[in-house]
């Protein structure tokens, strides 16, 4: 992995915040399909839950650190509620009504702690545009009860000053990189280090979860495949020995042949008439 | 017969000879032609079965950091029909050109390490090699365009296991028109795709116009 490239991408300021307003904005773009792919990420420590969508239990005993989905959901508004396992939807511990799911998008809904440690639900729109051949996309989301952080790759900050609940992303050379999370502007490691295997043609989404105070900081990862592109071409020869089709000399030969035939014919004809 | 007539006859004969040679050369220079175009596109089109519609259960996975997948790179390719025995290198993308990094040594060939390996149960394993080079002469894939449906080849993986394949298609595309997405697909039926250059050679640009693509399936 080339860190210089990585840094360049990060310096490009690809830091984006996506709240519900952000998701709604996506509906303005033309949707090619009416359904969206929706994943659910559990980032609240020590709190298994049942997940209800529009009053119907969709996930049973969903554990912290797990990722569910993707579900295919039609474009529209959804009520999402989390309860303690086995409890009725009426006694939800966390809920969002009328969450807007646009058509044709890829969304991750994260249940996590806000910066102050209070549980909340944040939807993120996943960038599933194609990556160039040889590249992988890394998306980091700050969904932990922790202050601003820097994300480092090989000891060098690549995403700086990331705060809850924002994301930073960049397309980087595919491969393995040693990454960690430090308190912004410091060398105080909050999470990691860990080896990130960024597979070509995929998006790896890493969520920082848990609580700094509760010493439960951790990561949850989600991978989206199928974002690869083909190489620009396959150049595999510059010798010309295998060339098919005809070359310049062929045209010269053919031209000469035609001229000889014409010339000979004309001569023959004039010779005959001359003798008469 | 006059001298004049004899000269005219000689000219006619020379003309016929020149045209005959030209015709023969033109016929030999024709591309071998495409076979199995339909098969090749069908292999790519057959989608990997997706989740059943209306399946009530939602897949749940532990959100662990992705681990390195077990991939079996091909290390050797043998094609008896065209006398090929070549070492296969794992290659990627040329940073400058964004093109497939075919190994510079023409007797070695390159496997696209970002795509599937020989273990795959879906998608296209791509191996490309030089047809020739100005400096090194004929390449490992010089005779690739002679392959025909039913020819067999053997790819050996880094696991030491030899896997047999059977050619189902040979196609020639102008490089500007080749559907590379199809040959670098990671879905569809498992297949081995061999690519080299071919077609008319542009001596000024030192480039072939076309790519020759051979598609093979596990035999």
Interface residues (C-beta under 8 A of the other chain):
Chain A: X41 X42 X58 X59 X62 X65 X66 X67 X68 X69 X71 X132 X133 X134 X174 X176 X194 X195 X196 X197 X198 X199 X200 X201 X202 X204 X206 X207 X219 X220 X221 X222 X223 X225 X226 X228 X229 X230 X231 X232 X233 X234 X235 X236 X237 X238 X239 X240 X241 X242 X243 X244 X245 X246 X247 X250 X253 X254 X256 X257 X258 X259 X260 X261 X262 X263 X264 X265 X267 X268 X271
Chain B: X2 X4 X5 X7 X8 X9 X10 X11 X12 X13 X14 X15 X16 X17 X18 X19 X21 X22 X25 X26 X29 X30 X31 X58 X59 X60 X61 X62 X63 X64 X65 X66 X67 X68 X69 X92 X93 X95 X97 X98 X99 X100 X102 X112 X114 X128 X129 X130 X131 X132 X133 X134 X136 X137 X138 X139 X141 X142 X145 X175 X180 X181 X183 X184 X186 X187 X195 X196 X197 X198 X199 X200 X201 X203 X206 X207 X208 X209 X211
